[in-house]
Amino acid sequence: MAIKRTTKSLSEMSMSSMTDIVFLLLIFFLVTSTLVNPNALKLLLPKSTGQVSAKATVSVSIKDWGNDIYTYHINGDETPVSYEQVEDGLVELLQSEEDPTFSIYSDESVPVKEVVAMMNIAKRNHYKVILATQPE
């Protein structure tokens, strides 16, 4: 005697629980993304007690003479170079380097905008920069 079942089992799965989970995850990520500060910068600040592994082959010195007069010296040369000539001098000296790096030596009285101008030169030319400090 062959007994046949009259009810068939359904092979479908309910997706309502899956959409609930996706909705909760969406809310979670939206809430946590507002906690992250998008304006934060990752800066590696120079420390006066540490050593830098990179060796700079070229140095740029910025000297303050007062009255907003600054002179730039490449590799400690006594003759000053104008700001417009600094980038050309650096490109000429660092063009054959495999890992071009230069260091910035500046007086304490030199404003930050002058140092940042040297860092902008490094950024334009894809150079690494070392900001020289005195040990404490």
C-alpha positions as a LaTeX table, in Angstrom:
\begin{tabular}{lrrr}
\hline
Residue & $x$ (\AA) & $y$ (\AA) & $z$ (\AA) \\
\hline
Met1 & 0.00 & 0.00 & 0.00 \\
Ala2 & 1.54 & 3.19 & $-1.16$ \\
Ile3 & 0.82 & 6.14 & 1.06 \\
Lys4 & 1.46 & 9.48 & $-0.55$ \\
Arg5 & 1.74 & 12.71 & 1.25 \\
Thr6 & $-0.66$ & 15.36 & 0.22 \\
Thr7 & 1.35 & 18.24 & 1.68 \\
Lys8 & 4.58 & 19.31 & 0.11 \\
Ser9 & 7.39 & 20.97 & 2.09 \\
Leu10 & 8.31 & 24.44 & 0.93 \\
Ser11 & 11.93 & 25.04 & 0.04 \\
Glu12 & 11.71 & 28.81 & 0.39 \\
Met13 & 13.38 & 30.89 & 3.06 \\
Ser14 & 11.96 & 34.01 & 4.62 \\
Met15 & 14.07 & 37.10 & 3.85 \\
Ser16 & 12.49 & 39.35 & 6.46 \\
Ser17 & 15.09 & 38.51 & 9.11 \\
Met18 & 17.90 & 39.16 & 6.63 \\
Thr19 & 16.57 & 42.62 & 5.79 \\
Asp20 & 16.33 & 43.38 & 9.52 \\
Ile21 & 19.99 & 42.51 & 9.98 \\
Val22 & 21.06 & 44.62 & 7.00 \\
Phe23 & 19.01 & 47.54 & 8.29 \\
Leu24 & 20.60 & 47.28 & 11.75 \\
Leu25 & 24.09 & 47.12 & 10.26 \\
Leu26 & 23.35 & 50.19 & 8.15 \\
Ile27 & 22.25 & 52.13 & 11.22 \\
Phe28 & 25.32 & 50.95 & 13.14 \\
Phe29 & 27.77 & 52.11 & 10.46 \\
Leu30 & 26.01 & 55.44 & 10.02 \\
Val31 & 26.20 & 56.15 & 13.74 \\
Thr32 & 29.83 & 55.08 & 14.11 \\
Ser33 & 30.98 & 57.01 & 11.05 \\
Thr34 & 29.85 & 60.28 & 12.62 \\
Leu35 & 32.11 & 59.60 & 15.60 \\
Val36 & 35.21 & 59.54 & 13.43 \\
Asn37 & 36.74 & 62.97 & 12.92 \\
Pro38 & 37.31 & 63.36 & 9.15 \\
Asn39 & 39.49 & 66.46 & 9.65 \\
Ala40 & 42.13 & 64.69 & 11.72 \\
Leu41 & 45.63 & 64.66 & 10.25 \\
Lys42 & 48.19 & 62.00 & 10.90 \\
Leu43 & 51.38 & 63.88 & 11.61 \\
Leu44 & 54.79 & 62.56 & 12.44 \\
Leu45 & 56.21 & 65.33 & 14.54 \\
Pro46 & 59.97 & 65.59 & 14.97 \\
Lys47 & 61.33 & 64.75 & 18.39 \\
Ser48 & 64.51 & 66.29 & 19.58 \\
Thr49 & 65.67 & 63.19 & 21.47 \\
Gly50 & 65.18 & 60.65 & 18.67 \\
Gln51 & 67.25 & 59.60 & 15.71 \\
Val52 & 66.09 & 59.62 & 12.10 \\
Ser53 & 66.98 & 56.58 & 10.02 \\
Ala54 & 67.04 & 58.50 & 6.73 \\
Lys55 & 70.18 & 60.44 & 5.90 \\
Ala56 & 69.66 & 63.75 & 4.17 \\
Thr57 & 72.22 & 64.56 & 1.50 \\
Val58 & 71.10 & 68.17 & 1.05 \\
Ser59 & 70.24 & 70.76 & 3.66 \\
Val60 & 68.34 & 74.04 & 3.44 \\
Ser61 & 68.94 & 76.62 & 6.14 \\
Ile62 & 66.51 & 79.48 & 6.76 \\
Lys63 & 67.92 & 82.46 & 8.61 \\
Asp64 & 65.91 & 85.34 & 10.07 \\
Trp65 & 67.48 & 88.78 & 9.76 \\
Gly66 & 64.51 & 90.64 & 11.29 \\
Asn67 & 61.94 & 92.90 & 9.59 \\
Asp68 & 60.54 & 89.92 & 7.65 \\
Ile69 & 63.84 & 89.33 & 5.82 \\
Tyr70 & 64.77 & 85.67 & 5.43 \\
Thr71 & 67.70 & 84.14 & 3.62 \\
Tyr72 & 67.95 & 80.59 & 2.30 \\
His73 & 71.22 & 78.67 & 2.18 \\
Ile74 & 71.64 & 75.33 & 0.42 \\
Asn75 & 74.16 & 72.92 & 1.97 \\
Gly76 & 75.43 & 75.58 & 4.38 \\
Asp77 & 76.74 & 77.82 & 1.61 \\
Glu78 & 77.55 & 81.33 & 2.87 \\
Thr79 & 75.97 & 83.01 & $-0.16$ \\
Pro80 & 72.19 & 83.21 & 0.24 \\
Val81 & 69.80 & 82.04 & $-2.47$ \\
Ser82 & 66.42 & 83.60 & $-3.20$ \\
Tyr83 & 63.26 & 81.60 & $-2.48$ \\
Glu84 & 62.61 & 81.16 & $-6.21$ \\
Gln85 & 66.06 & 79.58 & $-6.67$ \\
Val86 & 65.73 & 77.13 & $-3.78$ \\
Glu87 & 63.51 & 74.69 & $-5.67$ \\
Asp88 & 65.75 & 74.72 & $-8.76$ \\
Gly89 & 68.81 & 74.12 & $-6.56$ \\
Leu90 & 67.15 & 71.22 & $-4.76$ \\
Val91 & 65.99 & 69.62 & $-8.01$ \\
Glu92 & 69.51 & 69.90 & $-9.42$ \\
Leu93 & 71.14 & 68.38 & $-6.34$ \\
Leu94 & 68.59 & 65.61 & $-5.73$ \\
Gln95 & 67.85 & 64.46 & $-9.28$ \\
Ser96 & 70.32 & 61.57 & $-9.16$ \\
Glu97 & 69.31 & 60.38 & $-5.66$ \\
Glu98 & 67.41 & 57.10 & $-5.32$ \\
Asp99 & 65.53 & 58.25 & $-2.19$ \\
Pro100 & 65.68 & 62.07 & $-2.33$ \\
Thr101 & 65.66 & 63.57 & 1.15 \\
Phe102 & 66.61 & 67.00 & 2.40 \\
Ser103 & 66.71 & 68.54 & 5.84 \\
Ile104 & 65.44 & 71.94 & 6.93 \\
Tyr105 & 67.40 & 73.94 & 9.48 \\
Ser106 & 65.62 & 77.06 & 10.66 \\
Asp107 & 66.08 & 79.64 & 13.40 \\
Glu108 & 63.59 & 79.63 & 16.24 \\
Ser109 & 62.33 & 83.04 & 15.14 \\
Val110 & 61.51 & 81.91 & 11.59 \\
Pro111 & 57.72 & 81.78 & 11.12 \\
Val112 & 56.10 & 78.44 & 10.37 \\
Lys113 & 54.92 & 79.69 & 6.96 \\
Glu114 & 58.54 & 79.80 & 5.75 \\
Val115 & 59.14 & 76.21 & 6.86 \\
Val116 & 55.85 & 75.11 & 5.29 \\
Ala117 & 56.95 & 76.75 & 2.03 \\
Met118 & 60.00 & 74.43 & 2.03 \\
Met119 & 57.73 & 71.47 & 2.77 \\
Asn120 & 55.54 & 72.43 & $-0.19$ \\
Ile121 & 58.61 & 72.30 & $-2.41$ \\
Ala122 & 59.25 & 68.78 & $-1.13$ \\
Lys123 & 55.66 & 67.76 & $-1.78$ \\
Arg124 & 55.67 & 69.10 & $-5.34$ \\
Asn125 & 58.83 & 67.16 & $-6.15$ \\
His126 & 58.04 & 64.02 & $-4.08$ \\
Tyr127 & 60.98 & 64.51 & $-1.70$ \\
Lys128 & 61.18 & 63.42 & 1.92 \\
Val129 & 61.83 & 66.12 & 4.50 \\
Ile130 & 63.63 & 66.06 & 7.83 \\
Leu131 & 63.03 & 68.98 & 10.16 \\
Ala132 & 66.20 & 69.44 & 12.19 \\
Thr133 & 65.87 & 70.16 & 15.90 \\
Gln134 & 68.23 & 70.65 & 18.77 \\
Pro135 & 68.51 & 68.00 & 21.44 \\
Glu136 & 66.90 & 68.90 & 24.75 \\
\hline
\end{tabular}
